[in-house]
Structure formats: C-alpha cells, structure tokens
Amino acid sequence: MKELAAAWEAAAWRNGVFPLADGSGALARRNPAEERFHRPLALLAGTPELER
C-alpha cells in the first residue's frame, strides 16, 4: 500500500493534480518546490507581466 500511495503521489505531482481541494475552501497540499510562490514579491515600475 505504501508503494502504491508513493507512486500515486509522484504521478500526481508530475501531472499537476496538487493542490487538492479539501472541502474547506483551502487547498490541502502544495508542491514543496512552489513554496517560493507564497513569499511577498515587490514589483518595480515597468516590470513586464509575470507568469506563474
């Protein structure tokens, strides 16, 4: 079961399934590699559009 769960989670990260909605309106999980997206960002005048 642990191997199956680990394989599912790896495939979910590869295929963009996370974050999962947990029913509370919040998102249950986020890829740890995306932690930097939670930090504040200062945009200077003239900065072009940003993409995720």
HELIX and SHEET records of a PDB file:
HELIX    1   1 LYS A    2  ARG A   14  1                                  13    
HELIX    2   2 PRO A   32  HIS A   38  5                                   7    
END                                                                             
